[in-house]
Amino acid sequence: MTEPAAEEQDLIRLLTRLDELRQAERRAASARMVSVIGHLIGTPLNVIAGRASLIRTNQAPEAIEENVRRIEEQVERLSLRIRRLVDYFGLAEPRLGPRSLGEVLVECEQLYGPIARGKGIRLEMRSGELDAQRVDGSLMPVVLTTLLSLAIGSAAAGAEIELSVSERGPKRLLFELAVPGLALPPGRLDRLDPPEPGVSYDVGAFETLWICQGLARRLGGTLEVMAASSGQGIAVQLESPVP
């Protein structure tokens, strides 16, 4: 692999720094949201647990009625606050209409090809004759670039990362990405179960796969993670309908 020219080296440094900031922003947003949710549910749950304990120790009808009422109040309050949180911070509607697959892949390569080359990684994208197919113009680039960022960040110099696209059925596309430097997640992505005590796994990688799985569902598709057929790393399969 030849040494990049000075202009490309500057571009690589800039894009790499932007990618690092993107990852840091995602981590900060997730950490803050988890903290807010913890504070949101902590007090009501403590009140509920306390009232349940009082019911167990005081079986007088009037005491039971009062404690049940207080529990119901806390449940309703918690439910309302969570609904407001979801409604306000819920994912915004896409601002872009469908775009061609070829256009999206070119954009992904322009953004992450230089970063890959800067790390000595070969990035290959294969779409066959599908470039004219239409894909979601807002969320699909987010999912693909997020997965590419994960793959490039976890791969060692000299690795090859391939993103291939094929037809999965009528009006459905299958995106397959090899992530050579990453192990299988230790917990369920859909429930965001953290690893068991004593099990080590990169929190940023786990978070990234969880986010991409959620976005895949938003697209009307699925995202699955499995061991790579090569025996090294994982393979991510994203199935998505054609708009």
CORSULJO-V796601 format. One record per residue. RES is the residue in three letters. PHI is phi in degrees with one decimal (* if undefined). NEAR is the number of other ideal C-beta (glycine too) atoms within 8 Angstrom. Layout:
[[RES & PHI & NEAR] [RES & PHI & NEAR]]
This chain:
[[MET & * & 4] [THR & -74.0 & 3] [GLU & -71.9 & 3] [PRO & -61.6 & 9] [ALA & -66.5 & 6] [ALA & -58.7 & 5] [GLU & -63.9 & 6] [GLU & -70.6 & 10] [GLN & -61.4 & 10] [ASP & -63.8 & 8] [LEU & -64.1 & 9] [ILE & -60.8 & 13] [ARG & -61.8 & 9] [LEU & -66.5 & 8] [LEU & -66.0 & 12] [THR & -63.4 & 10] [ARG & -65.9 & 8] [LEU & -63.5 & 8] [ASP & -66.5 & 12] [GLU & -61.6 & 8] [LEU & -67.1 & 8] [ARG & -61.4 & 9] [GLN & -65.0 & 11] [ALA & -64.1 & 8] [GLU & -63.8 & 8] [ARG & -62.5 & 12] [ARG & -64.6 & 11] [ALA & -64.8 & 8] [ALA & -64.3 & 8] [SER & -65.7 & 9] [ALA & -62.1 & 8] [ARG & -66.5 & 8] [MET & -65.4 & 9] [VAL & -62.1 & 8] [SER & -63.1 & 8] [VAL & -63.2 & 9] [ILE & -64.7 & 9] [GLY & -59.3 & 8] [HIS & -68.1 & 8] [LEU & -62.6 & 10] [ILE & -95.3 & 10] [GLY & -60.2 & 8] [THR & -64.2 & 7] [PRO & -59.2 & 11] [LEU & -66.6 & 9] [ASN & -63.7 & 8] [VAL & -64.3 & 11] [ILE & -60.8 & 11] [ALA & -63.1 & 8] [GLY & -64.7 & 8] [ARG & -67.4 & 13] [ALA & -63.4 & 10] [SER & -65.3 & 8] [LEU & -65.6 & 10] [ILE & -62.9 & 12] [ARG & -66.7 & 5] [THR & -94.5 & 5] [ASN & -128.1 & 8] [GLN & -92.1 & 5] [ALA & -63.5 & 6] [PRO & -54.2 & 5] [GLU & -66.9 & 6] [ALA & -70.0 & 11] [ILE & -61.2 & 11] [GLU & -60.7 & 8] [GLU & -65.3 & 8] [ASN & -67.5 & 13] [VAL & -63.3 & 10] [ARG & -60.9 & 8] [ARG & -67.2 & 10] [ILE & -63.9 & 12] [GLU & -61.6 & 8] [GLU & -60.7 & 8] [GLN & -67.3 & 12] [VAL & -63.4 & 10] [GLU & -64.8 & 8] [ARG & -62.9 & 9] [LEU & -64.8 & 12] [SER & -60.9 & 8] [LEU & -64.4 & 8] [ARG & -66.1 & 9] [ILE & -67.8 & 10] [ARG & -60.6 & 8] [ARG & -63.9 & 8] [LEU & -63.5 & 11] [VAL & -64.6 & 8] [ASP & -63.6 & 7] [TYR & -78.5 & 6] [PHE & -98.7 & 6] [GLY & -59.8 & 6] [LEU & -59.1 & 3] [ALA & -67.6 & 5] [GLU & -65.5 & 3] [PRO & -56.9 & 9] [ARG & -96.6 & 5] [LEU & -111.0 & 6] [GLY & -81.5 & 5] [PRO & -61.3 & 7] [ARG & -129.5 & 12] [SER & -73.4 & 10] [LEU & -58.6 & 15] [GLY & -59.2 & 9] [GLU & -64.6 & 8] [VAL & -66.6 & 14] [LEU & -66.8 & 14] [VAL & -62.1 & 8] [GLU & -61.7 & 9] [CYS & -61.8 & 14] [GLU & -67.8 & 10] [GLN & -64.2 & 7] [LEU & -82.7 & 11] [TYR & -110.6 & 14] [GLY & -60.6 & 9] [PRO & -61.4 & 13] [ILE & -64.2 & 13] [ALA & -61.9 & 12] [ARG & -62.4 & 13] [GLY & -63.4 & 11] [LYS & -95.3 & 9] [GLY & 74.8 & 7] [ILE & -111.7 & 13] [ARG & -90.8 & 8] [LEU & -110.0 & 13] [GLU & -121.6 & 8] [MET & -123.0 & 11] [ARG & -126.2 & 8] [SER & -129.7 & 11] [GLY & 58.3 & 6] [GLU & -102.9 & 4] [LEU & -100.1 & 11] [ASP & -58.4 & 9] [ALA & -81.5 & 7] [GLN & -61.6 & 9] [ARG & -95.1 & 9] [VAL & -133.0 & 14] [ASP & -60.2 & 11] [GLY & -80.6 & 11] [SER & -103.0 & 9] [LEU & -83.7 & 10] [MET & -60.6 & 13] [PRO & -61.0 & 11] [VAL & -64.1 & 9] [VAL & -63.1 & 14] [LEU & -66.2 & 13] [THR & -68.8 & 11] [THR & -66.1 & 12] [LEU & -67.7 & 15] [LEU & -64.8 & 15] [SER & -59.5 & 13] [LEU & -64.3 & 13] [ALA & -64.4 & 15] [ILE & -67.7 & 14] [GLY & -67.9 & 8] [SER & -98.4 & 12] [ALA & -89.5 & 13] [ALA & -92.4 & 6] [ALA & -56.8 & 6] [GLY & 94.1 & 5] [ALA & -75.4 & 10] [GLU & -121.2 & 8] [ILE & -114.4 & 17] [GLU & -121.3 & 10] [LEU & -111.9 & 16] [SER & -116.4 & 10] [VAL & -127.2 & 14] [SER & -141.5 & 9] [GLU & -84.0 & 7] [ARG & -100.9 & 7] [GLY & 163.2 & 5] [PRO & -59.3 & 3] [LYS & 58.8 & 5] [ARG & -138.2 & 12] [LEU & -114.0 & 15] [LEU & -118.4 & 11] [PHE & -101.5 & 13] [GLU & -122.8 & 13] [LEU & -131.1 & 14] [ALA & -89.1 & 13] [VAL & -119.3 & 16] [PRO & -67.9 & 15] [GLY & -102.3 & 9] [LEU & -126.7 & 11] [ALA & -87.6 & 6] [LEU & -62.1 & 7] [PRO & -60.3 & 10] [PRO & -82.9 & 7] [GLY & -136.5 & 11] [ARG & -72.4 & 6] [LEU & -70.1 & 12] [ASP & -64.9 & 6] [ARG & -101.2 & 6] [LEU & 52.8 & 9] [ASP & -72.8 & 5] [PRO & -68.7 & 5] [PRO & -60.2 & 9] [GLU & -66.0 & 6] [PRO & -53.2 & 4] [GLY & 92.4 & 4] [VAL & -97.0 & 7] [SER & -101.2 & 4] [TYR & -154.3 & 10] [ASP & -62.3 & 7] [VAL & -65.7 & 7] [GLY & -65.5 & 9] [ALA & -67.3 & 12] [PHE & -61.7 & 15] [GLU & -62.4 & 11] [THR & -62.3 & 13] [LEU & -64.8 & 14] [TRP & -63.2 & 11] [ILE & -62.2 & 10] [CYS & -65.6 & 14] [GLN & -63.9 & 11] [GLY & -64.0 & 8] [LEU & -67.5 & 12] [ALA & -61.2 & 14] [ARG & -66.3 & 10] [ARG & -61.9 & 8] [LEU & -76.0 & 12] [GLY & 88.3 & 6] [GLY & -121.1 & 11] [THR & -137.7 & 7] [LEU & -135.3 & 15] [GLU & -125.3 & 6] [VAL & -120.2 & 11] [MET & -144.2 & 8] [ALA & -66.1 & 7] [ALA & -68.5 & 12] [SER & -63.6 & 5] [SER & -73.4 & 7] [GLY & 87.6 & 5] [GLN & -119.3 & 5] [GLY & 78.1 & 13] [ILE & -123.6 & 12] [ALA & -122.1 & 13] [VAL & -107.9 & 14] [GLN & -115.6 & 11] [LEU & -115.0 & 15] [GLU & -107.9 & 12] [SER & -143.1 & 14] [PRO & -73.3 & 9] [VAL & -88.6 & 9] [PRO & -57.7 & 6]]
